[in-house]
Amino acid sequence: MVTSRVKVSCESCFFGCNILCAVEDGIPCATFRPNGPEGLTPPRQTRFEFREERRTRVTWTFPTAQEQAALRA
C-alpha cells in the first residue's frame, strides 16, 4: 500500500484558517484537520477486513464415549 504524505501547516488547517487554533507555536499539532469547502470532516477510519478461515477441518478432537470405553476395555 503506497500512501502519499502531504506536508501539513497551520495555514492549511481548519482550525488555523477559521481562527479557532489555540496553539501559538505556529507548528502543526496532533489536532490538524485539513481545511476544505465541506468544512470540518472527521479523519478517515481504517477499513475493517475479515480474516479468512484458516482451518477447514478439525485436526484433533476428543474421543467419543464409545472410543474411550473401547480404550479402557
Secondary structure in CASP SS format (residue, H / E / C, confidence):
PFRMAT SS
TARGET T0000
AUTHOR 0000-0000-0000
METHOD secondary structure of the structure
MODEL  1
M C 1.00
V C 1.00
T C 1.00
S C 1.00
R C 1.00
V C 1.00
K C 1.00
V C 1.00
S C 1.00
C H 1.00
E H 1.00
S H 1.00
C E 1.00
F H 1.00
F H 1.00
G H 1.00
C H 1.00
N C 1.00
I C 1.00
L C 1.00
C C 1.00
A C 1.00
V C 1.00
E C 1.00
D C 1.00
G C 1.00
I C 1.00
P C 1.00
C C 1.00
A C 1.00
T C 1.00
F C 1.00
R C 1.00
P E 1.00
N C 1.00
G C 1.00
P C 1.00
E C 1.00
G C 1.00
L C 1.00
T C 1.00
P C 1.00
P C 1.00
R C 1.00
Q C 1.00
T C 1.00
R C 1.00
F C 1.00
E C 1.00
F C 1.00
R C 1.00
E C 1.00
E C 1.00
R C 1.00
R C 1.00
T C 1.00
R C 1.00
V C 1.00
T C 1.00
W C 1.00
T C 1.00
F C 1.00
P C 1.00
T C 1.00
A H 1.00
Q H 1.00
E H 1.00
Q H 1.00
A H 1.00
A H 1.00
L H 1.00
R H 1.00
A C 1.00
END
